């Protein structure tokens, strides 16, 4: 493969933004040169003032294929991801059929990716009652880690677990060198039971109070202390739970946590009546809670920002009735993660280097992938991003399967111009090009981490 290069006035390196040229060959970064360098025989693309940075890694995506491809599928999901600057995603073990809780199911999911990946894809397994014997074989076959629910997941095939099941599973995961990922909500008795209007968002919000998250995170901290198994709290939304994460980190426990664009950018106060596209679990909470999450990212309590792209067919969103209590809880935003978070981050003076740490290096570290920074010998998985461009989201122009998203009509800052996978453009001037060339990331974690 011939070498190619990208020149920019704003190259994102571990030292920050500076003029530079990235040379790519055989799928890796072969050189990092000054902007005025002109290596012989290398075709150079000059992108002017656009930022050249490591591609995004989204470690929380529900692709749903096989079995529920009408909700989302590998081709549509990875197309949307590439258009959003994502170069690798990690798929959650639900809501596909079968759920990824056995070695056979993992092999079926990997088989479903054939010819359908515009970017690379890894796979999380699942912990459910009675499948402990499947965990080590799945880890050896490439599962990056294992997710569990502490409350009902929304589908019968993926039941929740309690402390007893986790005490059985966590030592197995620790021995396999993979983390436990936790949907951390415990269904405690509600302080007040309201017969509120189901089309009002506050009715739904009050049905899943922050105390459910707070209690669940406290329980997981205790189990991590007991088993020493690394654990990761997914889609943390409650500011009250942050105290438990901070205390665990201060104690030196192997606990990390993530939050999502919808918790960082949207607020409960702005959700219109009946707009069930905003429903997710845990819920989008009030503005003061949002600011606490931003502070927790700034001080390192939260490690990762990922989309939790969780789409479904329109009928399950109850768009006709606007009933929040009956609607499927999930937000589709895979194509919008970088732009949406950057829109809020720049208002707060957060630099792109920090955003890259939250949205590339952090998720890659969690999943054991070799991404993080642009470096010689590293993967030539790159996004060219115009941070000052503004645009308005049209959900019908997004590439995920079903045109439902709370981001419709919102003005965002920052636009993906080009996405490179192994040095080859898959998005060129905002348009998908070429053919699907992504790969399933099925090597065991240690093999990728050491490569």
C-alpha positions as semicolon CSV with decimal commas, in nm:
position;residue;x (nm);y (nm);z (nm)
1;X;0,000;0,000;0,000
2;X;0,138;0,340;-0,098
3;X;0,190;0,596;0,174
4;X;-0,049;0,889;0,201
5;X;-0,048;1,191;0,429
6;X;-0,274;1,457;0,583
7;X;-0,143;1,809;0,646
8;X;-0,316;2,051;0,884
9;X;-0,256;2,362;1,089
10;X;-0,419;2,181;1,383
11;X;-0,289;1,831;1,449
12;X;-0,397;1,685;1,784
13;X;-0,104;1,515;1,956
14;X;-0,042;1,437;2,323
15;X;0,116;1,785;2,343
16;X;-0,197;1,961;2,212
17;X;-0,283;2,126;1,879
18;X;-0,001;2,224;1,643
19;X;0,069;2,230;1,269
20;X;0,177;1,894;1,139
21;X;0,159;1,616;0,880
22;X;0,052;1,258;0,949
23;X;0,192;0,995;0,714
24;X;-0,002;0,668;0,688
25;X;0,109;0,338;0,538
26;X;0,001;-0,026;0,576
27;X;-0,278;0,075;0,813
28;X;-0,060;0,252;1,068
29;X;0,086;0,596;1,130
30;X;0,433;0,570;0,978
31;X;0,553;0,924;1,053
32;X;0,455;1,248;1,228
33;X;0,622;1,537;1,047
34;X;0,626;1,918;1,049
35;X;0,352;2,080;0,844
36;X;0,596;2,200;0,579
37;X;0,745;1,855;0,525
38;X;0,707;1,707;0,175
39;X;0,808;1,340;0,190
40;X;0,901;1,211;-0,154
41;X;0,643;0,999;-0,334
42;X;0,369;1,059;-0,077
43;X;0,033;1,204;-0,179
44;X;-0,055;1,479;0,071
45;X;-0,405;1,600;0,149
46;X;-0,406;1,953;0,292
47;X;-0,712;2,004;0,515
48;X;-0,624;2,360;0,613
49;X;-0,745;2,454;0,962
50;X;-0,955;2,142;1,020
51;X;-0,842;1,939;1,320
52;X;-0,678;1,602;1,254
53;X;-0,732;1,381;1,559
54;X;-0,767;1,017;1,665
55;X;-1,097;0,865;1,557
56;X;-1,368;0,826;1,820
57;X;-1,418;0,493;2,000
58;X;-1,777;0,433;2,114
59;X;-1,781;0,149;2,364
60;X;-2,156;0,156;2,432
61;X;-2,366;0,076;2,124
62;X;-2,672;-0,146;2,078
63;X;-2,658;-0,275;1,721
64;X;-2,932;-0,542;1,773
65;X;-2,835;-0,766;1,479
66;X;-2,898;-1,057;1,451
67;X;-3,261;-1,093;1,553
68;X;-3,379;-0,733;1,579
69;X;-3,220;-0,587;1,267
70;X;-3,536;-0,384;1,207
71;X;-3,432;-0,186;1,518
72;X;-3,073;-0,140;1,396
73;X;-2,818;-0,342;1,201
74;X;-2,445;-0,364;1,145
75;X;-2,447;-0,187;0,808
76;X;-2,663;0,106;0,917
77;X;-2,503;0,143;1,261
78;X;-2,145;0,140;1,138
79;X;-2,232;0,373;0,848
80;X;-2,375;0,623;1,099
81;X;-2,075;0,575;1,325
82;X;-1,825;0,647;1,046
83;X;-2,014;0,963;0,949
84;X;-1,984;1,072;1,313
85;X;-1,607;1,019;1,325
86;X;-1,622;0,684;1,504
87;X;-1,358;0,431;1,397
88;X;-1,442;0,149;1,639
89;X;-1,750;0,060;1,840
90;X;-1,819;-0,209;2,097
91;X;-2,159;-0,373;2,078
92;X;-2,372;-0,445;2,383
93;X;-2,497;-0,802;2,443
94;X;-2,862;-0,698;2,403
95;X;-3,102;-0,642;2,225
96;X;-3,001;-0,896;1,961
97;X;-3,155;-1,241;1,935
98;X;-2,989;-1,440;2,075
99;X;-2,846;-1,217;2,344
100;X;-2,468;-1,249;2,373
101;X;-2,457;-1,461;2,686
102;X;-2,310;-1,782;2,540
103;X;-2,014;-1,866;2,320
104;X;-2,251;-1,979;2,046
105;X;-2,435;-1,647;2,056
106;X;-2,107;-1,455;2,035
107;X;-2,011;-1,655;1,726
108;X;-2,354;-1,584;1,571
109;X;-2,312;-1,213;1,632
110;X;-1,964;-1,207;1,480
111;X;-2,094;-1,399;1,178
112;X;-2,368;-1,137;1,129
113;X;-2,104;-0,866;1,080
114;X;-1,964;-1,025;0,763
115;X;-1,952;-0,770;0,482
116;X;-2,148;-0,517;0,685
117;X;-1,886;-0,320;0,883
118;X;-1,785;0,031;0,774
119;X;-1,571;0,055;1,090
120;X;-1,425;-0,198;1,334
121;X;-1,649;-0,360;1,595
122;X;-1,582;-0,532;1,925
123;X;-1,824;-0,721;2,145
124;X;-1,931;-0,719;2,508
125;X;-2,075;-1,037;2,655
126;X;-2,344;-1,053;2,917
127;X;-2,380;-1,182;3,274
128;X;-2,720;-1,333;3,350
129;X;-2,830;-1,588;3,610
130;X;-2,682;-1,929;3,533
131;X;-2,426;-1,848;3,262
132;X;-2,106;-1,828;3,466
133;X;-1,958;-2,128;3,283
134;X;-1,983;-1,938;2,954
135;X;-1,782;-1,635;3,065
136;X;-1,424;-1,760;3,037
137;X;-1,477;-1,924;2,694
138;X;-1,635;-1,603;2,565
139;X;-1,343;-1,396;2,695
140;X;-1,100;-1,629;2,517
141;X;-1,307;-1,587;2,199
142;X;-1,277;-1,209;2,213
143;X;-1,550;-1,069;2,440
144;X;-1,400;-0,744;2,571
145;X;-1,588;-0,766;2,904
146;X;-1,934;-0,850;3,036
147;X;-2,241;-0,641;3,109
148;X;-2,510;-0,703;3,367
149;X;-2,830;-0,534;3,478
150;X;-2,926;-0,484;3,842
151;X;-3,286;-0,412;3,737
152;X;-3,505;-0,558;3,458
153;X;-3,338;-0,494;3,122
154;X;-3,658;-0,451;2,921
155;X;-3,631;-0,784;2,742
156;X;-3,701;-1,126;2,894
157;X;-3,395;-1,291;2,736
158;X;-3,157;-1,081;2,948
159;X;-3,269;-1,108;3,314
160;X;-3,108;-0,901;3,585
161;X;-2,869;-1,032;3,848
162;X;-2,815;-0,966;4,215
163;X;-2,522;-0,976;4,453
164;X;-2,522;-1,357;4,474
165;X;-2,481;-1,403;4,099
166;X;-2,214;-1,134;4,083
167;X;-2,014;-1,294;4,364
168;X;-2,003;-1,603;4,143
169;X;-1,922;-1,422;3,818
170;X;-1,680;-1,151;3,925
171;X;-1,389;-1,380;4,026
172;X;-1,418;-1,549;3,685
173;X;-1,398;-1,212;3,509
174;X;-1,107;-1,101;3,724
175;X;-0,916;-1,418;3,634
176;X;-0,996;-1,364;3,265
177;X;-0,866;-1,006;3,281
178;X;-1,190;-0,843;3,166
179;X;-1,419;-0,591;3,340
180;X;-1,776;-0,617;3,460
181;X;-1,999;-0,346;3,310
182;X;-2,301;-0,255;3,520
183;X;-2,638;-0,098;3,445
184;X;-2,661;0,043;3,795
185;X;-3,021;0,089;3,906
186;X;-3,178;-0,095;4,200
187;X;-3,558;-0,083;4,204
188;X;-3,613;0,050;4,555
189;X;-3,962;0,135;4,683
190;X;-4,070;0,476;4,556
191;X;-4,111;0,747;4,818
192;X;-4,434;0,857;4,654
193;X;-4,643;0,676;4,393
194;X;-4,797;0,921;4,149
195;X;-5,081;0,869;3,905
196;X;-4,934;1,145;3,691
197;X;-5,002;1,211;3,326
198;X;-4,795;0,955;3,129
199;X;-4,740;1,210;2,851
200;X;-4,559;1,443;3,095
201;X;-4,187;1,374;3,119
202;X;-4,179;1,441;3,495
203;X;-4,410;1,144;3,549
204;X;-4,147;0,917;3,398
205;X;-3,858;1,097;3,567
206;X;-4,012;1,047;3,912
207;X;-4,065;0,677;3,838
208;X;-3,686;0,618;3,822
209;X;-3,541;0,837;4,097
210;X;-3,167;0,902;4,136
211;X;-3,165;0,702;4,460
212;X;-3,194;0,387;4,249
213;X;-2,861;0,465;4,085
214;X;-2,698;0,579;4,406
215;X;-2,782;0,253;4,587
216;X;-2,672;0,039;4,293
217;X;-2,333;0,209;4,258
218;X;-2,275;0,175;4,634
219;X;-2,350;-0,199;4,605
220;X;-2,106;-0,244;4,317
221;X;-1,832;-0,061;4,507
222;X;-1,875;-0,310;4,791
223;X;-1,853;-0,604;4,550
224;X;-1,542;-0,463;4,381
225;X;-1,381;-0,424;4,721
226;X;-1,472;-0,782;4,805
227;X;-1,373;-0,951;4,476
228;X;-1,116;-0,706;4,331
229;X;-1,280;-0,754;3,993
230;X;-1,258;-0,438;3,777
231;X;-1,602;-0,286;3,724
232;X;-1,735;-0,006;3,508
233;X;-2,058;0,185;3,567
234;X;-2,234;0,246;3,236
235;X;-2,442;0,556;3,151
236;X;-2,420;0,716;3,496
237;X;-2,678;0,995;3,521
238;X;-2,724;1,064;3,893
239;X;-2,505;1,328;4,055
240;X;-2,567;1,155;4,388
241;X;-2,385;0,842;4,270
242;X;-2,066;1,038;4,206
243;X;-1,972;1,036;4,575
244;X;-1,948;0,657;4,568
245;X;-1,731;0,658;4,254
246;X;-1,501;0,922;4,404
247;X;-1,465;0,730;4,728
248;X;-1,389;0,405;4,544
249;X;-1,118;0,571;4,336
250;X;-0,967;0,736;4,643
251;X;-0,952;0,389;4,797
252;X;-0,770;0,258;4,492
253;X;-1,046;0,022;4,382
254;X;-1,060;-0,076;4,012
255;X;-1,378;0,115;3,932
256;X;-1,446;0,343;3,635
257;X;-1,760;0,516;3,511
258;X;-1,906;0,670;3,198
259;X;-2,176;0,918;3,108
260;X;-2,345;1,002;2,778
261;X;-2,415;1,297;2,547
262;X;-2,783;1,309;2,643
263;X;-2,696;1,354;3,009
264;X;-2,435;1,619;2,930
265;X;-2,633;1,818;2,673
266;X;-3,005;1,771;2,742
267;X;-3,209;1,850;3,054
268;X;-3,537;1,732;3,203
269;X;-3,673;2,085;3,198
270;X;-3,660;2,105;2,818
271;X;-3,832;1,776;2,733
272;X;-4,162;1,859;2,558
273;X;-4,486;1,688;2,649
274;X;-4,520;1,354;2,470
275;X;-4,175;1,366;2,306
276;X;-4,082;1,008;2,385
277;X;-3,767;1,027;2,171
278;X;-3,613;1,171;2,490
279;X;-3,686;0,862;2,700
280;X;-3,389;0,661;2,822
281;X;-3,296;0,469;3,136
282;X;-3,162;0,607;3,360
283;X;-3,354;0,926;3,273
284;X;-3,227;1,262;3,156
285;X;-3,223;1,464;3,479
286;X;-3,249;1,838;3,564
287;X;-2,997;2,105;3,465
288;X;-2,823;2,119;3,804
289;X;-2,755;1,746;3,779
290;X;-2,606;1,798;3,431
291;X;-2,358;2,052;3,565
292;X;-2,248;1,808;3,834
293;X;-2,167;1,552;3,564
294;X;-1,953;1,805;3,377
295;X;-1,767;1,880;3,700
296;X;-1,713;1,508;3,755
297;X;-1,559;1,474;3,410
298;X;-1,332;1,767;3,482
299;X;-1,204;1,622;3,809
300;X;-1,163;1,267;3,678
301;X;-1,448;1,103;3,867
302;X;-1,604;1,013;3,533
303;X;-1,368;0,856;3,280
304;X;-1,557;0,803;2,956
305;X;-1,823;0,961;2,732
306;X;-2,010;0,724;2,499
307;X;-2,345;0,741;2,324
308;X;-2,542;0,441;2,453
309;X;-2,699;0,434;2,107
310;X;-3,015;0,230;2,180
311;X;-3,262;0,256;1,892
312;X;-3,587;0,072;1,825
313;X;-3,867;0,065;1,568
314;X;-4,103;0,367;1,572
315;X;-4,398;0,176;1,714
316;X;-4,210;0,095;2,035
317;X;-4,143;0,464;2,098
318;X;-4,521;0,525;2,126
319;X;-4,487;0,836;1,914
320;X;-4,861;0,828;1,847
321;X;-4,965;0,842;2,213
322;X;-4,665;1,019;2,368
323;X;-4,683;0,780;2,662
324;X;-4,346;0,794;2,839
325;X;-4,429;0,503;3,069
326;X;-4,500;0,262;2,782
327;X;-4,234;0,382;2,536
328;X;-3,904;0,200;2,478
329;X;-3,624;0,366;2,671
330;X;-3,334;0,437;2,444
331;X;-3,179;0,728;2,253
332;X;-3,033;0,708;1,902
333;X;-2,726;0,929;1,873
334;X;-2,439;0,723;1,732
335;X;-2,367;0,972;1,452
336;X;-2,388;1,274;1,684
337;X;-2,167;1,196;1,981
338;X;-1,863;1,403;1,887
339;X;-2,054;1,707;1,764
340;X;-2,307;1,713;2,048
341;X;-2,051;1,685;2,328
342;X;-1,817;1,932;2,157
343;X;-2,103;2,184;2,132
344;X;-2,136;2,189;2,511
345;X;-1,766;2,139;2,584
346;X;-1,652;2,449;2,393
347;X;-1,905;2,661;2,584
348;X;-1,728;2,550;2,899
349;X;-1,377;2,606;2,765
350;X;-1,298;2,234;2,742
351;X;-1,033;2,171;2,472
352;X;-1,054;1,904;2,205
353;X;-0,758;1,727;2,363
354;X;-0,967;1,663;2,673
355;X;-1,266;1,557;2,465
356;X;-1,044;1,309;2,283
357;X;-0,935;1,163;2,615
358;X;-1,299;1,110;2,717
359;X;-1,424;0,982;2,380
360;X;-1,126;0,793;2,236
361;X;-0,855;0,704;2,486
362;X;-1,096;0,628;2,772
363;X;-1,331;0,396;2,580
364;X;-1,035;0,227;2,409
365;X;-0,869;0,160;2,744
366;X;-1,194;0,020;2,883
367;X;-1,233;-0,220;2,590
368;X;-0,866;-0,308;2,557
369;X;-0,825;-0,152;2,212
370;X;-0,503;0,004;2,074
371;X;-0,648;0,351;2,014
372;X;-0,596;0,669;2,209
373;X;-0,345;0,906;2,054
374;X;-0,190;0,965;1,714
375;X;0,155;0,811;1,735
376;X;0,404;0,642;1,506
377;X;0,318;0,275;1,492
378;X;-0,037;0,336;1,611
379;X;-0,351;0,272;1,405
380;X;-0,417;0,516;1,120
381;X;-0,779;0,550;1,236
382;X;-0,830;0,923;1,207
383;X;-1,106;1,183;1,194
384;X;-1,075;1,522;1,027
385;X;-1,305;1,754;1,224
386;X;-1,416;2,110;1,156
387;X;-1,470;2,236;1,514
388;X;-1,613;2,575;1,416
389;X;-1,871;2,456;1,161
390;X;-2,232;2,481;1,274
391;X;-2,523;2,275;1,145
392;X;-2,876;2,173;1,235
393;X;-2,961;1,808;1,287
394;X;-3,215;1,660;1,047
395;X;-3,301;1,315;1,180
396;X;-3,407;1,205;0,832
397;X;-3,055;1,271;0,703
398;X;-2,888;1,054;0,968
399;X;-2,771;0,708;0,870
400;X;-2,901;0,494;1,157
401;X;-3,196;0,274;1,064
402;X;-3,497;0,454;1,214
403;X;-3,549;0,831;1,196
404;X;-3,608;0,890;1,566
405;X;-3,383;1,108;1,781
406;X;-3,426;1,388;2,037
407;X;-3,148;1,574;1,856
408;X;-3,372;1,657;1,559
409;X;-3,374;2,032;1,494
410;X;-3,090;2,110;1,735
411;X;-2,803;2,332;1,624
412;X;-2,465;2,170;1,683
413;X;-2,108;2,291;1,648
414;X;-1,841;2,080;1,484
415;X;-1,871;1,869;1,171
416;X;-1,690;1,553;1,063
417;X;-1,526;1,608;0,724
418;X;-1,334;1,283;0,674
419;X;-1,296;0,953;0,858
420;X;-1,000;0,723;0,787
421;X;-0,987;0,355;0,878
422;X;-0,637;0,206;0,856
423;X;-0,531;0,503;0,646
424;X;-0,812;0,468;0,390
425;X;-1,102;0,716;0,381
426;X;-1,445;0,569;0,457
427;X;-1,599;0,918;0,484
428;X;-1,483;1,181;0,236
429;X;-1,624;1,534;0,252
430;X;-1,908;1,406;0,471
431;X;-2,005;1,121;0,235
432;X;-1,952;0,746;0,277
433;X;-1,709;0,614;0,014
434;X;-1,560;0,284;-0,091
435;X;-1,693;-0,039;0,051
436;X;-1,733;-0,178;0,403
437;X;-1,383;-0,259;0,525
438;X;-1,430;-0,282;0,900
439;X;-1,324;-0,587;1,096
440;X;-1,465;-0,773;1,394
441;X;-1,228;-0,723;1,688
442;X;-1,238;-1,073;1,827
443;X;-0,882;-1,123;1,949
444;X;-0,861;-1,160;2,328
445;X;-0,797;-0,831;2,506
446;X;-0,437;-0,904;2,595
447;X;-0,349;-0,981;2,232
448;X;-0,462;-0,637;2,115
449;X;-0,326;-0,453;2,417
450;X;0,022;-0,595;2,354
451;X;0,023;-0,562;1,974
